[in-house]
Structures are given as structure tokens and as C-alpha cells.
Amino acid sequence: MEKIIYDVLNKLEENSYESYIVGGYVRDNLLGIQSLDIDICTNAKPKEVLELFNCDSVKLYDYGNVSFEDGDYTFEITTFRKDIKYKGNRKPEKIVYIDSFEEDLKRRDFTINAICMDKDGNIIDLHDGRKDLKRKIIRTIGNPDEKLKEDALRILRAIRFATLFKFKLDPELKNAIIDNKDLLKILSYERKKEELNKIFCSKNKKYGVKLLSTLGLLEPLELKDINNVFYTNDLIGIWAMITDSDYAFTKREKELINKIKDLQKEDINNPLIQYKYGGYVLSVVSDLKRLNTKKIISKYEKLPIKDKNEINISAEEICEVLNKKPDSFLKDILEDIEVQILTGKVKNEKEVIKKYIKDNY
């Protein structure tokens, strides 16, 4: 265990608090994966944790989670608690801080996320998480149907972990997912997008997509043409092809998605089209159409201009050539010059452009 992690645990224990690393760090450590996110559970109350770790980066979140950064690590310290009642199949309506480490573990989702480690590196595994790691299986702590009804996001978390580690789903969990799949409809698009992004970015995404499909999750997730996930590694490109729903996209993401959809109807080798859509959209659509992306981007890179600001004449200079005051005619002339340059009929040189203007206007 790294000294920086030991020191955090030791500080809690020196102040008479019980503390353990729990979840992702321990799981990943056992799998030989490096993790910089450290979740710690303790019987120290949030106020007491804040007093012990008073630093510039410290933050207090819902349910009393205290987070702070130290070096490359992000620590999240959570008080032992019991979730009394869930609301909206998503979050606990009420929590109670408790002193029982064992009870705290019961509220967690999957066995592989409930393996703990003390400051001396000893493993505490009350729910056979290590056995499930060896068996390569995702299994809930307690009744899977109840766990998914408590928090519907656990459906996608189960798929995500199965995808990342190429694990199987426990048969009871698989049946519970099928029975509760419609709960996905009440989840926010933002949370669904976060989980799906991790699935689509995984090297095992083919397996993840198969799980989503065979478990009947595509309809409640409002996904279509799911096999398009395999034709590009670009997340915006993937989303452009698999949904028409508003998955909490930013304004910029929406613009790109629309451009990707529109470009698929155009001649991607046309220099005017390449100029209009730009290199990023061209590369994504090339992947989606299974074209020679390298060749298309090479053509784009050879365009004489990539933006109208690169045209080697200003509006003022056009007015000087024509001996006219600025007016609406400038827009038409600049658009014409833009096309002439892109199609190779006029070189992007000031004197050449001036001559073209004199001859044509």
C-alpha cells in the first residue's frame, strides 16, 4: 500500500476511528489494475472527518461524503451508514449513520465492490467478493431484485463492470435485470449516458453491447442501430448513430451529432463538402461508412483553405478594387471567391484574387 493512503487511514485510527479502504481500489488492486480513486469507510462522522482533513480541495457532498485530493489520489471518505428508504428507484430518502462496519457493507451493490482493506493491507471480505473475482462473476449483495428496485442505475453498473472485466452476470442478477429493465426509463439521461460511455469506451464493448441487446435493454434505453458502436471509437460518432433521444448532450455535442448525421447524406470526397464539415466530422463519418479515413483526411489537409478567414484578401481590399463602399455585395463576392479557391480555379494569392474580382465584378 502506498504511504499516502496508509497515512490517511492511520490518521483516522490515531484519532480512535475505525477505517477501511472499500470498493474500486481494493477490487482493482486484486485484479492487478492501478487505481487513484480511494474510497474509505469509517465510523467518524462527516464533521469529524472535515476537521481531520482540512485542506483546500476538501468538499462535503450529499449523505456526508467528504472528498479531497492528495498528490495524484482522490480520497472519498464516507461514514458507516444505513439507507432507510429509497425514493424514485434511485437514491435513499433517508440515511442513518451507524457504528457497524458490517451493516454498512450490506447497503453496497456488488460483492466485488465490497471487499475491504485495512491500513496494514489485510483483506476483509464478508461477502465473498474475492471468490466472485476468481469466478469472474457480477453478483449483488443480497436479493438482486430488491437491489435494482432500490437503485435502477445498478442495472447499467452491472453491465458496465461485466463489460470492463469481461465477467459474467450471476443468473439471478441477469433475471432481475430483465424483470426490472423498464426502470431504466425513469433514470436521467445524464446518468445513463455516463454509464453507457464507459461501456462504449471499453476494449470489451462488443461484449457489453451484446449484454445490452440480449437482456432487452435497447428499447428502455432508447437505443437503435446498436451495431454502429463498432464502426468508430469516437463517442459523439457512436451517439449520432444509435439514438435520437436527448442524452444530456451539450450544445457543441448536439451540433456535431447533427453534422455527422448530415454528412452521411453528402459526397464526402467533394472538396466543398470537406471544407464545410471539417476534419473531425470527416474522420468520424469515414469510420462509420467504413471508408479509407486516412485517404479522406489527407485530401482534406491538402485543401487550400480550411476557413474563410484564410482567404488572402479582406473586405476592405475588395472595396478598394471595386471602388465601392461596403455593402451586402461583399458577402456574395467572398462566398464566390471561397468556392473558386476550394475548387482550384483561383489561387489563394492576393493579386490573383484581385484580378478575378476585376474580371468578374
DOTOR-839275 format. One line per 8 residues: number of its first residue (from 1); their letters; for each residue x, y, z of C-alpha. Coordinates in Angstrom, 1 decimal. Layout:
<atoms>
NUM	a	X Y Z; ...
</atoms>
This chain:
<atoms>
1	mekiiydv	0.0 0.0 0.0; 1.3 3.5 -0.9; 2.3 5.6 2.1; -0.1 8.4 1.2; -3.0 6.0 1.5; -1.6 4.5 4.7; -1.3 7.9 6.2; -4.9 8.8 5.6
9	lnkleens	-6.1 5.5 7.3; -3.6 5.9 10.1; -4.8 9.5 10.8; -8.3 8.2 11.3; -7.2 5.4 13.5; -4.8 7.6 15.6; -8.0 9.6 16.4; -9.8 6.4 17.6
17	yesyivgg	-11.8 5.9 14.4; -12.3 2.6 12.6; -11.4 2.9 8.9; -11.1 0.7 5.8; -10.5 1.1 2.1; -13.5 -0.3 0.3; -14.6 -0.8 -3.3; -12.8 0.0 -6.5
25	yvrdnllg	-9.3 0.4 -5.2; -9.3 -2.9 -3.4; -11.0 -4.7 -6.3; -8.7 -3.2 -8.9; -5.6 -4.0 -6.7; -6.6 -7.6 -6.6; -7.0 -7.6 -10.4; -3.6 -6.0 -10.8
33	iqsldidi	-5.1 -2.7 -12.0; -3.8 0.7 -10.8; -6.4 3.0 -9.2; -6.0 6.5 -8.0; -9.5 6.8 -6.5; -9.6 5.7 -2.9; -12.9 5.2 -1.1; -12.7 4.9 2.6
41	ctnakpke	-15.5 3.9 5.0; -15.3 4.9 8.7; -17.3 5.4 11.8; -16.1 9.0 12.0; -18.9 11.5 11.3; -18.6 13.9 8.4; -17.9 16.9 10.7; -15.1 14.9 12.4
49	vlelfncd	-13.6 13.9 9.0; -13.6 17.5 7.9; -11.8 18.6 11.0; -9.1 15.9 10.4; -8.6 16.6 6.7; -9.0 20.4 6.4; -7.4 21.3 3.1; -8.1 23.5 0.0
57	svklydyg	-9.6 20.7 -2.0; -11.9 19.2 0.6; -15.6 19.1 -0.3; -18.7 17.8 1.5; -21.3 16.0 -0.7; -24.7 14.6 -0.2; -25.1 11.9 2.5; -22.0 13.2 4.3
65	nvsfedgd	-19.3 12.1 1.8; -16.1 14.0 2.3; -13.8 14.2 -0.7; -10.3 15.7 -1.1; -7.2 15.3 -3.3; -3.7 14.5 -2.1; -1.0 14.1 -4.7; -2.3 12.0 -7.6
73	ytfeittf	-5.0 10.5 -5.4; -8.6 11.4 -4.8; -10.0 10.3 -1.5; -13.7 9.9 -0.6; -14.4 9.2 3.0; -17.9 8.0 3.9; -19.4 7.4 7.3; -20.8 4.0 8.0
81	rkdikykg	-24.5 4.3 7.3; -27.8 2.5 6.7; -30.1 3.6 3.9; -33.6 3.6 5.3; -35.8 4.1 2.2; -35.1 4.7 -1.4; -37.1 7.2 -3.5; -37.7 7.2 -7.2
89	nrkpekiv	-35.8 3.9 -7.6; -32.6 5.9 -7.4; -31.5 7.4 -4.1; -32.1 6.8 -0.4; -34.7 9.1 1.0; -33.2 8.8 4.4; -29.9 7.7 5.9; -28.7 6.9 9.4
97	yidsfeed	-25.1 7.0 10.5; -24.2 3.8 12.3; -21.2 2.3 14.0; -21.4 -1.1 12.3; -18.9 -1.8 9.5; -20.8 -5.0 8.7; -24.1 -3.2 8.3; -22.6 -0.6 6.1
105	lkrrdfti	-21.3 -3.2 3.6; -24.8 -4.7 3.3; -26.1 -1.5 1.5; -23.5 -1.7 -1.2; -24.2 -3.0 -4.7; -22.0 -5.9 -5.8; -19.8 -8.3 -3.9; -16.7 -7.3 -5.9
113	naicmdkd	-17.2 -3.7 -4.7; -17.5 -4.6 -1.0; -14.0 -6.1 -0.5; -12.1 -4.1 2.1; -8.5 -3.5 3.2; -7.1 -2.1 6.4; -4.1 0.1 6.8; -1.8 -3.0 7.1
121	gniidlhd	-3.0 -4.4 3.8; -5.2 -7.1 5.3; -8.2 -8.0 3.2; -11.7 -8.2 4.8; -14.2 -9.9 2.6; -17.5 -10.5 4.3; -19.5 -11.2 1.0; -17.1 -13.5 -0.9
129	grkdlkrk	-16.1 -10.8 -3.3; -12.7 -12.4 -3.9; -14.4 -15.7 -4.8; -16.5 -13.8 -7.4; -13.4 -12.1 -8.8; -11.9 -15.6 -9.3; -15.2 -16.9 -10.8; -15.4 -13.7 -12.9
137	iirtignp	-19.0 -13.0 -12.0; -21.0 -9.9 -11.0; -23.3 -10.7 -8.1; -25.3 -8.4 -5.9; -25.1 -8.3 -2.1; -28.4 -9.6 -1.1; -31.5 -10.0 -3.2; -30.8 -8.7 -6.8
145	deklkeda	-34.4 -7.8 -7.4; -34.5 -5.6 -4.3; -31.1 -4.0 -5.1; -32.2 -3.0 -8.6; -35.5 -1.6 -7.4; -33.7 0.4 -4.8; -31.4 2.0 -7.4; -32.2 1.4 -11.1
153	lrilrair	-28.7 2.7 -12.1; -27.3 -0.6 -10.7; -28.7 -2.3 -13.9; -26.2 -0.3 -16.0; -23.5 -0.5 -13.4; -23.7 -4.3 -13.5; -23.4 -4.2 -17.3; -20.5 -1.8 -17.1
161	fatlfkfk	-18.5 -3.9 -14.6; -19.2 -7.1 -16.6; -18.0 -5.3 -19.7; -14.9 -3.8 -18.3; -13.7 -7.0 -16.7; -15.3 -9.5 -19.2; -17.2 -11.0 -16.3; -20.5 -12.9 -16.5
169	ldpelkna	-23.6 -11.8 -14.7; -24.9 -14.0 -11.9; -28.0 -15.8 -13.2; -30.3 -14.3 -10.5; -29.0 -10.9 -11.3; -29.5 -11.4 -15.0; -33.1 -12.4 -14.4; -33.6 -9.4 -12.1
177	iidnkdll	-32.3 -7.1 -14.8; -34.7 -8.5 -17.4; -37.6 -8.2 -14.9; -36.7 -4.6 -14.0; -35.5 -3.2 -17.3; -38.3 -0.7 -17.6; -36.9 1.1 -14.5; -34.2 2.5 -16.9
185	kilsyerk	-36.9 4.8 -18.4; -37.0 6.8 -15.1; -33.3 7.4 -14.9; -31.9 10.7 -16.0; -30.3 10.8 -19.5; -27.2 12.2 -17.9; -26.6 9.2 -15.6; -27.4 6.7 -18.4
193	keelnkif	-25.0 8.5 -20.7; -22.2 8.3 -18.1; -22.5 4.6 -17.7; -23.0 3.9 -21.4; -20.0 6.0 -22.3; -17.8 3.7 -20.1; -19.3 0.7 -21.9; -18.7 2.1 -25.3
201	csknkkyg	-15.1 3.1 -24.5; -14.2 -0.3 -23.2; -12.0 -2.6 -25.1; -14.7 -5.2 -24.5; -17.5 -3.1 -25.8; -18.6 -5.8 -28.2; -19.4 -7.9 -25.1; -21.2 -5.0 -23.4
209	vkllstlg	-23.3 -4.3 -26.5; -24.3 -8.0 -26.6; -25.4 -7.8 -23.0; -27.5 -4.7 -23.6; -29.1 -6.4 -26.6; -29.7 -9.9 -25.2; -31.1 -8.5 -21.9; -33.7 -6.4 -23.8
217	lleplelk	-32.3 -3.1 -22.6; -32.2 -1.3 -26.0; -35.9 -0.2 -26.0; -35.9 1.2 -22.5; -32.6 2.9 -23.2; -33.9 4.3 -26.5; -31.0 2.9 -28.4; -31.2 1.8 -32.1
225	dinnvfyt	-28.7 0.5 -34.7; -26.5 -0.6 -31.8; -24.0 -2.3 -34.1; -22.8 1.1 -35.2; -20.9 1.2 -31.9; -18.3 -1.0 -33.5; -17.6 1.3 -36.5; -15.9 4.1 -34.6
233	ndligiwa	-14.2 4.7 -31.3; -15.5 8.3 -31.2; -18.2 8.7 -28.6; -20.0 11.5 -30.4; -19.9 9.4 -33.6; -21.4 6.5 -31.7; -24.2 8.6 -30.2; -25.0 10.1 -33.5
241	mitdsdya	-25.8 6.7 -34.9; -27.6 4.9 -32.0; -30.1 7.3 -30.6; -32.4 10.2 -31.4; -33.0 11.0 -27.8; -31.6 13.9 -25.8; -28.9 12.1 -23.7; -27.9 15.3 -21.9
249	ftkrekel	-25.7 16.4 -24.8; -24.0 19.8 -24.7; -24.8 22.4 -27.3; -21.5 21.6 -29.0; -22.2 17.9 -28.9; -25.6 18.4 -30.5; -24.0 20.4 -33.3; -21.5 17.7 -34.0
257	inkikdlq	-24.1 15.0 -33.9; -26.3 16.8 -36.4; -23.3 17.4 -38.7; -22.3 13.7 -38.5; -25.9 12.8 -39.5; -26.0 15.3 -42.3; -22.6 14.5 -43.8; -23.6 10.8 -44.2
265	kedinnpl	-26.0 12.1 -47.0; -23.3 14.0 -48.8; -20.4 13.2 -51.1; -17.6 13.0 -48.6; -14.9 13.4 -51.4; -16.2 16.7 -52.6; -13.8 19.5 -51.5; -16.6 21.9 -50.8
273	iqykyggy	-18.2 19.3 -48.5; -14.9 18.6 -46.8; -14.4 22.3 -46.2; -17.9 22.7 -44.8; -17.7 19.9 -42.3; -14.1 19.9 -41.2; -11.6 17.2 -40.3; -13.1 15.9 -37.2
281	vlsvvsdl	-16.6 15.2 -38.6; -15.0 13.8 -41.8; -12.9 11.3 -39.8; -15.9 10.1 -37.8; -18.2 9.7 -40.8; -15.4 7.9 -42.7; -15.1 5.4 -39.9; -18.9 5.0 -39.8
289	krlntkki	-19.0 4.4 -43.6; -16.0 2.1 -43.4; -14.1 4.2 -45.9; -10.4 4.9 -46.1; -10.2 7.6 -43.4; -6.5 8.2 -43.8; -7.0 9.0 -47.5; -10.0 11.3 -46.9
297	iskyeklp	-8.3 13.2 -44.2; -5.2 13.5 -46.5; -7.4 15.2 -49.1; -8.9 17.5 -46.5; -5.4 18.5 -45.3; -4.5 19.5 -48.9; -7.4 21.9 -49.2; -6.0 25.4 -50.0
305	ikdknein	-8.0 26.9 -47.1; -9.8 25.4 -44.1; -11.6 28.6 -43.0; -12.9 31.8 -44.7; -10.5 33.8 -42.5; -7.7 32.2 -44.5; -8.8 33.9 -47.8; -5.9 36.1 -48.7
313	isaeeice	-8.0 39.3 -49.2; -10.0 41.5 -46.9; -13.4 43.1 -47.3; -11.7 46.5 -47.3; -9.4 45.4 -50.1; -12.3 44.2 -52.2; -14.0 47.5 -51.8; -10.8 49.3 -52.9
321	vlnkkpds	-10.6 47.1 -56.0; -14.2 47.9 -57.0; -14.0 51.5 -55.7; -17.2 50.9 -53.7; -18.3 51.4 -50.2; -19.0 48.3 -48.0; -22.5 46.8 -48.7; -24.3 43.5 -48.9
329	flkdiled	-22.5 42.7 -52.2; -19.4 41.7 -50.2; -21.0 38.6 -48.8; -21.7 37.2 -52.3; -18.2 38.0 -53.6; -16.5 36.4 -50.6; -18.6 33.3 -50.9; -17.8 33.1 -54.7
337	ievqiltg	-14.0 33.6 -54.0; -14.2 30.9 -51.3; -15.7 28.4 -53.8; -13.2 29.4 -56.6; -10.2 28.8 -54.3; -11.6 25.5 -53.0; -12.2 24.1 -56.5; -8.8 25.2 -57.6
345	kvknekev	-10.0 27.7 -60.1; -8.4 30.7 -58.3; -5.2 30.6 -56.3; -5.3 32.0 -52.8; -2.9 34.8 -53.7; -3.9 38.5 -53.2; -3.0 39.7 -56.7; -4.7 36.6 -58.4
353	ikkyikdn	-7.8 37.2 -56.3; -7.8 40.9 -57.2; -7.6 40.1 -60.9; -10.5 37.7 -60.6; -12.6 40.3 -58.9; -11.8 42.9 -61.6; -12.6 40.4 -64.4; -15.9 39.3 -62.9
361	y	-17.3 42.2 -60.9
</atoms>
